């Protein structure tokens, strides 16, 4: 095939193969990577409409799409709100693909340059995708090289594929998440917690594996070329750079190795017993019990897989983290005095 050749979309054979493929009820979407899978944002067991095929309902499992519903016949559309097949849809922001006077031909997919729809009849369009490196060209009814294409698309409207009031991940920050309210995208933040993208709820920060920690307001104000606590973990810190004007509004985040805490005073990583951090002191630790930051050094935390599962007291005794016991000997760790 030379550089000027075109990869034609077979009008008859392709349609037959497309029909056979889509009627097989596959368990997953072949060829869809995690980077372009809409389920990368949704918690487990969320049901959405396939953005590339309005007749399919998807269930999100471990951030990957699984086809669970195929709509055909007199009810060819998947209704994202009722979670069932329907004869028509009230919201056509995603599925308004006109096949009027186009039966037996291909029409472009408004969501992606790589996609197209085959009009099986005037009421039913089935989705297809060009090979890697090709865009669909409506004029020639074929897939053409991307460098000859002038195709542009709009960003996906998530509220066109998911029901209202379903939380889903905002990857820009550990604390943020999205929800569709009456068909409009809204942004929310967890209060003193992080959003768990698997469960779809706010949980304690240490239970979320997230490196995109939110930058506290003016965390670098009057601070130049130093590390400051990230105010979210005991191990994390932001580095405040010197700026030509104002303070660093986008500092770089890093964290100490496991079993060490960040000390703003020492500008480095030190023993956890030397740092009075009130965040989850179990995070990044391999001990079963660790000293709490509660003053008096009489309290300790029970750690399960690096997450605090509760705070307990030694009563009138002190907690000895190194010996992992309560003792009547006076303990005065800097972390709890």
Residue pairs with C-beta under 8 A, 6 or more apart in sequence:
1 7
3 145
6 140
6 142
6 143
6 144
7 130
7 131
7 134
7 142
7 143
7 144
8 141
8 142
8 143
9 106
9 116
9 128
9 130
9 136
9 141
9 142
9 143
10 17
11 104
11 105
11 106
11 141
14 118
14 128
15 104
15 118
15 120
15 126
18 118
18 126
18 128
19 120
19 126
22 53
22 55
22 56
22 70
22 126
23 70
23 72
25 67
25 70
26 67
27 66
27 67
28 64
28 65
28 66
28 67
29 37
29 50
29 58
29 65
29 67
31 129
32 65
34 40
34 63
34 64
37 63
37 64
37 65
38 48
38 51
38 58
38 65
38 156
38 158
38 161
39 46
39 48
39 58
39 60
39 61
39 63
39 64
39 65
40 63
40 64
40 169
41 63
41 158
41 168
41 169
41 171
41 178
41 197
42 48
42 60
42 63
42 162
42 166
42 168
42 169
42 200
43 60
43 167
43 168
43 169
43 196
43 197
43 198
43 199
43 200
44 60
44 61
44 62
44 198
44 199
44 200
45 59
45 60
45 61
46 59
46 60
46 162
46 166
46 168
46 200
47 57
47 58
47 59
47 60
47 68
47 80
47 83
47 163
48 57
48 58
48 60
48 80
48 161
48 162
49 56
49 57
49 58
49 78
49 79
49 80
49 94
49 95
49 160
49 161
49 162
50 56
50 57
50 58
50 65
50 67
50 78
50 127
50 161
51 94
51 111
51 156
51 160
51 161
52 109
52 111
52 112
52 115
52 127
52 129
53 126
53 127
54 77
54 78
54 89
54 94
54 95
54 97
54 125
55 70
55 71
55 72
55 76
55 77
55 78
55 85
55 124
55 126
56 67
56 69
56 70
56 71
56 78
57 67
57 68
57 69
57 70
57 71
57 78
57 80
57 83
58 65
58 66
58 67
58 68
59 65
59 66
59 68
60 66
62 198
63 197
69 78
69 84
69 85
71 77
71 78
71 85
71 86
72 85
74 87
75 85
75 86
75 87
76 85
76 87
76 123
76 124
77 85
77 86
77 87
77 88
77 89
77 95
78 84
78 85
78 86
79 85
79 86
79 89
80 91
80 160
80 161
80 162
80 163
81 163
81 164
83 163
89 95
91 160
91 183
93 157
93 160
94 111
94 157
94 160
94 161
95 160
97 107
97 109
97 110
97 117
97 125
98 107
99 107
99 117
99 119
99 120
99 121
99 122
99 123
99 124
99 125
100 122
101 122
102 119
102 122
103 119
103 120
103 121
103 122
104 119
105 118
105 119
105 141
106 116
106 117
106 118
106 119
106 128
106 136
106 138
106 141
107 116
107 117
107 119
107 125
107 138
108 115
108 116
108 117
108 136
108 138
108 151
109 115
109 116
109 117
109 127
109 136
110 153
110 154
111 153
111 154
111 156
112 129
112 153
113 135
113 136
113 146
113 149
113 151
113 152
113 153
114 129
114 130
114 134
114 135
114 136
115 127
115 128
115 129
115 130
115 136
116 127
116 128
116 129
116 130
116 136
116 138
117 125
117 126
117 127
117 128
118 125
118 126
118 128
119 125
120 126
130 136
130 143
131 143
133 145
133 146
134 143
134 144
134 145
134 146
135 143
135 144
135 145
135 146
135 149
135 151
136 142
136 143
136 144
136 151
137 143
137 144
137 149
137 151
157 185
158 168
158 178
158 180
158 185
159 180
159 183
159 184
159 185
162 168
162 180
163 180
164 179
164 180
164 181
164 182
164 183
165 179
165 180
165 181
166 179
166 180
166 200
167 177
167 178
167 179
167 188
167 195
167 200
167 201
168 177
168 178
168 179
168 197
168 200
169 177
169 178
169 195
169 197
170 176
170 177
170 178
170 187
170 195
171 212
172 212
173 189
173 212
173 213
173 214
174 194
174 195
174 205
174 208
174 210
174 212
174 213
174 214
174 232
175 189
175 190
175 193
175 194
175 195
175 214
176 187
176 188
176 189
176 190
176 195
176 214
177 187
177 188
177 189
177 190
177 195
177 197
177 200
178 185
178 186
178 187
178 188
179 185
179 186
179 188
180 186
190 202
191 202
193 202
193 203
193 204
193 205
194 202
194 203
194 204
194 205
194 207
194 208
194 210
195 201
195 202
195 208
196 202
196 203
196 207
196 208
204 280
204 307
204 308
205 232
205 233
205 279
205 280
206 233
206 279
206 280
206 282
206 283
206 306
206 307
206 308
207 307
211 253
213 230
213 232
213 233
213 236
213 253
214 232
215 238
215 249
215 250
215 251
216 230
216 231
218 247
219 228
219 231
219 238
219 240
219 251
220 228
220 238
220 240
220 241
220 247
220 248
220 249
220 251
221 247
222 247
223 240
223 247
224 240
224 241
224 242
224 247
225 240
225 241
225 242
226 239
226 240
226 267
227 237
227 238
227 239
227 240
227 262
227 264
227 267
228 237
228 238
228 240
228 251
228 264
229 236
229 237
229 238
229 262
229 264
229 277
230 236
230 237
230 238
230 253
230 255
232 279
233 255
233 279
233 280
233 283
234 261
234 262
234 272
234 275
234 277
234 279
234 280
234 281
234 283
234 284
235 255
235 256
235 258
235 260
235 261
235 262
235 269
235 283
235 284
236 253
236 254
236 255
236 256
236 262
237 253
237 254
237 255
237 256
237 262
237 264
238 251
238 252
238 253
239 251
239 252
239 254
240 247
240 248
240 251
241 248
241 251
241 252
242 248
255 262
255 284
256 262
256 269
256 284
257 269
257 284
258 284
258 285
258 286
259 272
259 284
259 285
259 286
260 269
260 270
260 271
260 272
260 284
261 269
261 270
261 271
261 272
261 274
261 275
261 277
261 281
262 268
262 269
262 275
263 269
263 270
263 274
263 275
266 274
272 281
272 285
272 290
272 291
272 335
273 291
273 321
273 333
273 334
273 335
274 333
274 334
274 335
275 334
275 335
276 293
276 334
276 335
276 336
277 293
277 335
278 293
280 301
280 307
280 308
281 290
281 291
281 292
281 293
281 301
281 308
281 335
282 290
282 301
282 303
282 304
282 306
282 307
282 308
283 306
283 307
284 306
285 303
285 306
286 306
287 303
287 321
287 324
288 302
288 303
288 324
289 300
289 301
289 302
289 303
289 319
289 321
289 324
290 300
290 301
290 303
290 321
291 297
291 299
291 300
291 301
291 319
291 321
291 333
291 335
291 336
292 299
292 300
292 301
292 311
292 319
292 336
293 335
293 336
294 311
294 336
295 336
295 337
296 336
297 318
297 319
297 331
297 332
297 333
297 336
297 337
298 313
298 314
298 315
298 316
298 317
298 318
298 319
299 311
299 312
299 313
299 314
299 319
299 336
300 311
300 312
300 313
300 314
300 319
300 321
300 326
301 308
301 309
301 310
301 311
301 312
302 308
302 309
302 310
302 311
302 312
303 309
314 326
314 327
315 326
316 328
317 326
317 327
317 328
318 326
318 327
318 328
318 329
318 330
318 331
319 325
319 326
319 327
319 331
320 326
320 327
320 329
320 331
321 333
